[in-house]
Amino acid sequence: MPYYPIFLDLKDQNVLVVGGGEIAERKILNLLRYGCHIHVVSPELTSQLEKLVVEKKIQHIPEQSLNEAMSDAYMVIAATDDPVVNGQIASRAKEQGLLFNAVDQPRDCNFIMPSIVKSGDLQIAISTGGKSPALAKKIRKEMQSLFGSEYGSLVELLGMLRTEVLARSDRSSENKPTFENLVNSDLLELIRKGDIDGIRAALRSILGESFPVDDIVAQVFRNQRRRTVTTESIK
């Protein structure tokens, strides 16, 4: 059976990860981007996970608290190096009607994690239905070169413009052509070039002179610079 693709809002949700090795670390570092509360059950943790515990970004709980943690969880990820243990955790999560994933064991999951291409709020999920994670990873690497940071800025710009357009009129029949014109314009290439004057001119030609183009464009590029600084500091 094929998997039904969805995007979950994990903000403030409890996510339980069983396992503290490199596999669990990769899963946790990814989950941290989505605003969830992560609880880890494992007798040992990698140095990176220990650091996250000290920084209070994740919570390390004792094995005897597993049942309690699972009863409070929204999602459970079994990421140990023991397939039998992973399967047991998945079975317990299934009994409680939870979302559960056992790493590299699609038969023990009710959802699988896709390979993600991400640029700002743009996310492209790639899946082979659990048949070849290696192929999904290869495709992700190929697509990363196609969807750079300019796409993140474009999505942010379009989102802010959409909010302002809808505030002026919520009539879909009127707004649809406007949104299509924005998407089909040269905005992406202008953002890629950093041509702020060109972006402003393009937006005014579509939205009109009275539209607050300057403030929106300035905010998008401020945010872009802030993300660039953050990324460089992480490196």
Secondary structure, 3 states (H helix, E strand, C coil): CCCCCCCCCCCCCEEEEECCCHHHHHHHHHHHHHCCEEEEECCCCCHHHHHHHHCCCCEEECHHHHHHHHHCCCEEEECCCCHHHHHHHHHHHHHCCCEEEECCCHHHCCCCCCEEEEECCEEEEECCCCCCHHHHHHHHHHHHCCCCHHHHHHHHHHHHHHHHHHHHCCCHHHHHHHHHHHHCCCHHHHHHHCCHHHHHHHHHHHHCCCCCHHHHHHHHHHHHHHHHHHHHHHC
